[in-house]
Amino acid sequence: METLFIDRRDIRLDVEGQRLLIHHPERRLAQSIPLARLGWVVISRSVQLTSDVLFRLSAAKVSLAVMSGRGEPTYAGCELLRHGNVARRVWQYRMSQSPDVQQRLSSWLVISRMLRQARLLQVQAWQRPQARRILLAASQAIRAQVQALRAEEVTPSVARLRGIEGSAAARYFEGLQAAFAPALNFTGRNRRPPKDPVNVVLSLGYSLLHQLAEQQLVAYGLDPMIGFYHQLEYSRSSLACDLIELYRDQVEAMAIELFATQVLRPEHFTQQADGCLMTKAGRALCYQAFARCKSRWVRSMRNALRRALSDLPDEEARA
């Protein structure tokens, strides 16, 4: 299944037969793509489409995500692969109310995220001899936190895990600065709006990853809103937030590679008083990089969910 990224505000979408038509104002003939080839349509500009197009995308099981100009998701619709087994969602709701399950899953997520952070810093240390000391020091500090966490006799509360994760994240991004050129002005994670080119790419990548996680959760009959580590919050897909903790380091590695290979360059960004913006050309390069990683991430998410569901005590919920 392919992903279609649309980043023009003068586009009109239509459906004819089993094909999606993309009308460009300067072209006499519309571009045509078989619906059977599409799995996801991502729109990041104001595009014209009718309710019939939404219905036809739904019937073809094509997911749709609509992004704002700054790369934050404003609406995600047509999440159309919902599994019919309601027993899975009932099981999920029941498990979300168990403090023991919540603590164990949260601990596993936090440790997994920290180990991935440490590994990425270590890989970057060997690729950047001039910054090796800084990167390795950060990696070792996070591994020491993991060892201390594993040595505790009682699983920490979720609140305490959030504190540990926050401390590790601060150390991680402090070390990660050394993986980017000083000219990028990356001094740590910031957002809404992002203040530098690196954070612009991270925000866009995390947003796309989050939408991908929602799709996979819905496809497996789980409710993306009911999480275990991330608290319930109005309109937030907390379980999707949980799932992407396992993949954030891959978005960060993608950002490092895009800047290190100069696929993304200073001319792909504009600095404004309230933050940094990426040009249309820069977004196209990010979309291409994300599309190259998407199939691998989807396989990994599906395998993780498959393993999780195989442990269900209820045979009906596993069906």
C-alpha positions in Angstrom: 0.0 0.0 0.0 1.3 3.5 -0.9 1.1 6.8 0.9 0.0 9.9 -1.0 1.3 13.2 0.3 -0.6 16.4 -1.0 1.1 19.7 -0.2 -0.6 22.2 -2.5 -3.6 24.4 -1.6 -5.0 24.5 -5.2 -5.7 20.7 -5.5 -9.1 19.1 -5.9 -9.8 15.5 -5.2 -12.4 13.3 -6.8 -13.1 9.6 -7.3 -14.2 8.0 -10.5 -14.8 4.3 -10.5 -12.0 2.7 -8.4 -9.5 5.5 -9.0 -8.6 8.7 -7.0 -8.4 11.7 -9.3 -6.1 14.6 -8.5 -7.0 17.8 -10.3 -4.1 20.3 -10.8 -5.2 23.8 -12.0 -2.4 24.0 -14.6 -3.1 20.5 -16.0 -5.8 19.6 -18.4 -6.0 16.0 -17.4 -6.3 14.8 -13.8 -3.7 12.5 -12.2 -5.2 9.1 -11.6 -4.2 6.6 -8.9 -6.0 3.3 -8.3 -7.6 3.2 -4.8 -6.4 -0.4 -4.4 -2.8 0.9 -4.3 -3.4 3.5 -1.6 -3.3 2.9 2.1 -2.9 6.4 3.4 -3.5 10.0 2.1 -1.8 12.8 4.0 -3.0 16.4 3.2 -1.0 19.3 4.6 -2.7 22.2 2.8 -6.3 23.3 2.1 -7.5 20.8 -0.5 -11.0 20.6 -2.0 -12.9 17.3 -1.6 -16.5 16.3 -1.1 -18.2 14.0 1.3 -18.5 11.5 -1.5 -14.7 11.3 -1.7 -14.5 10.6 2.0 -17.1 7.9 1.6 -15.3 6.3 -1.3 -12.0 6.4 0.6 -13.7 4.8 3.5 -15.1 2.0 1.3 -11.7 1.4 -0.1 -10.2 1.3 3.4 -7.9 4.2 2.7 -6.9 6.3 5.8 -6.9 10.1 5.6 -4.8 12.5 7.7 -5.1 16.3 7.5 -2.2 18.3 8.8 -1.9 22.0 9.6 0.6 24.2 7.9 3.0 23.8 10.8 2.9 20.0 10.6 0.7 19.4 13.7 -2.3 17.1 13.0 -5.5 19.0 13.0 -7.8 16.2 11.9 -7.5 12.5 11.1 -10.4 10.8 9.5 -11.2 7.7 7.5 -9.5 5.4 10.0 -11.3 2.7 8.3 -9.6 -0.6 9.2 -11.5 -1.0 12.5 -11.5 -4.6 13.6 -15.0 -6.0 14.3 -14.1 -7.8 17.5 -15.5 -5.6 20.3 -14.1 -8.1 22.9 -10.6 -6.7 22.3 -11.7 -3.2 23.3 -13.6 -4.5 26.3 -10.4 -6.3 27.4 -8.4 -3.1 26.8 -10.8 -1.0 29.0 -10.6 -3.6 31.7 -6.8 -3.8 31.7 -6.5 0.0 31.7 -8.2 0.0 35.1 -5.6 -2.4 36.6 -2.9 -0.5 38.5 -0.6 -3.5 38.2 -1.0 -3.8 34.4 -0.6 -0.1 34.0 2.6 0.0 36.1 4.2 -3.0 34.3 3.4 -1.8 30.8 4.6 1.7 31.7 7.8 0.5 33.2 8.5 -1.6 30.0 7.7 1.4 27.8 10.0 3.8 29.7 12.9 1.3 29.8 12.5 0.5 26.1 12.5 4.2 25.2 15.6 4.9 27.4 17.5 1.9 25.9 16.7 3.1 22.4 17.9 6.6 23.3 21.2 5.2 24.7 21.7 3.0 21.7 21.2 5.9 19.2 23.6 8.1 21.1 26.2 5.3 21.1 25.8 4.8 17.4 26.3 8.5 16.8 29.3 8.6 19.0 31.2 6.1 16.8 30.1 8.0 13.7 31.3 11.3 15.1 34.8 11.0 16.7 34.9 14.8 17.4 31.8 14.5 19.6 32.3 11.0 20.9 33.0 12.0 24.5 29.7 14.0 24.8 27.6 11.4 23.1 29.0 8.5 25.0 28.7 10.3 28.3 25.0 10.9 27.7 24.5 7.3 26.6 26.2 5.9 29.7 24.2 8.2 32.0 20.9 6.9 30.5 22.0 3.3 30.8 22.9 3.9 34.4 19.4 5.1 35.0 18.0 2.0 33.4 20.1 -0.2 35.6 19.0 1.6 38.7 15.4 1.3 37.6 15.7 -2.5 36.9 17.4 -3.0 40.3 14.4 -1.7 42.2 12.5 -4.5 44.0 9.1 -2.8 43.5 7.9 -1.5 40.1 7.8 2.3 40.4 4.5 4.2 40.2 3.6 5.7 36.8 4.1 9.1 38.3 7.6 8.3 39.3 8.3 6.7 35.9 7.3 9.9 34.2 9.9 11.7 36.4 12.6 9.3 35.5 11.7 9.5 31.8 11.7 13.3 31.9 15.2 13.2 33.5 16.5 10.8 30.9 14.9 12.8 28.0 16.7 16.0 29.2 20.0 14.1 29.3 19.3 12.6 25.9 18.6 15.8 24.1 21.5 17.5 25.8 23.8 14.8 24.3 21.9 14.7 21.0 22.9 18.3 20.3 26.3 17.0 19.3 24.9 15.0 16.4 23.7 18.2 14.6 25.7 21.0 13.2 25.9 24.1 15.5 24.5 26.2 12.7 21.1 24.5 13.1 20.8 26.0 16.6 19.4 22.8 18.1 19.6 23.1 21.9 17.0 20.6 22.9 13.4 19.7 22.3 10.9 22.5 21.8 7.6 22.8 19.9 4.3 24.7 19.3 5.9 26.2 17.4 9.3 24.6 17.0 12.2 27.1 17.2 14.8 25.5 14.9 15.1 23.3 11.8 15.7 20.1 13.8 12.6 20.5 16.0 10.6 21.3 12.9 11.6 17.9 11.4 11.0 16.1 14.7 7.6 17.6 15.1 6.5 16.6 11.6 8.0 13.1 12.0 6.4 12.5 15.4 3.0 13.7 14.0 3.1 11.4 11.0 4.3 8.5 13.3 1.4 9.2 15.6 -1.1 9.0 12.8 0.5 5.7 11.6 0.2 4.3 15.2 -3.5 5.2 15.4 -4.2 3.4 12.1 -2.5 0.2 13.3 -4.3 0.3 16.7 -7.7 0.8 15.1 -6.9 -2.0 12.6 -6.3 -4.4 15.5 -9.5 -3.5 17.3 -8.0 -1.4 20.0 -9.1 2.1 21.1 -6.3 4.6 20.5 -7.7 6.9 23.1 -7.3 4.5 26.1 -3.6 4.3 27.0 -1.6 2.9 29.9 1.4 5.1 30.4 0.0 8.3 29.0 -2.9 9.6 31.0 -6.4 10.0 29.7 -6.8 13.5 28.3 -9.6 15.1 26.3 -9.2 14.4 22.5 -5.7 12.7 23.0 -5.0 9.3 21.5 -3.1 8.1 24.6 -2.5 4.5 23.4 -1.0 5.9 20.2 1.2 8.1 22.4 2.3 4.9 24.2 3.0 3.0 21.0 5.2 5.6 19.4 7.5 5.7 22.4 9.0 2.6 20.7 9.7 4.4 17.5 10.7 8.0 18.4 14.4 7.2 18.2 13.9 6.2 14.6 12.4 9.6 13.7 15.3 11.2 15.5 17.8 9.0 13.5 16.0 10.0 10.3 16.4 13.7 11.2 20.1 13.2 11.9 20.6 11.5 8.5 18.6 14.1 6.6 20.8 16.9 8.0 24.1 15.0 8.0 23.8 14.1 4.3 22.6 17.6 3.5 19.3 16.4 2.0 17.9 19.1 4.2 19.7 22.4 4.1 19.3 25.9 5.6 17.4 27.1 2.5 14.6 24.6 3.3 13.7 26.6 6.4 12.6 30.2 7.2 13.1 31.7 10.6 10.2 33.9 11.9 9.7 35.8 15.2 7.5 33.1 16.7 9.4 30.0 15.4 10.8 28.2 12.4 8.9 27.0 9.3 9.9 24.4 6.7 9.4 25.2 3.0 7.3 23.1 0.7 10.5 21.6 -0.9 11.7 20.7 2.6 8.4 19.0 3.5 8.5 17.0 0.3 12.0 15.7 1.2 10.7 14.8 4.7 7.7 13.0 3.3 9.9 11.0 1.0 12.1 9.9 3.9 9.1 9.0 6.0 7.6 7.0 3.1 10.8 5.0 2.9 10.6 4.1 6.6 6.8 3.6 6.8 6.5 0.0 5.6 9.2 -1.1 8.1 7.5 0.7 11.0 4.1 -0.7 10.0 5.5 -4.3 10.1 7.1 -3.7 13.5 3.9 -2.2 15.0 1.8 -5.1 13.7 4.2 -7.6 15.1 4.2 -5.8 18.5 0.4 -5.7 18.6 0.2 -9.3 17.4 2.5 -10.4 20.3 0.5 -8.4 22.8 -2.8 -9.8 21.7 -1.4 -13.4 21.7 -1.2 -13.0 25.5 -4.9 -12.2 25.9 -6.6 -14.6 28.4 -9.8 -14.4 26.5 -9.8 -16.6 23.4 -12.6 -14.5 21.8 -10.5 -11.3 22.2 -7.6 -13.0 20.4 -9.8 -13.8 17.3 
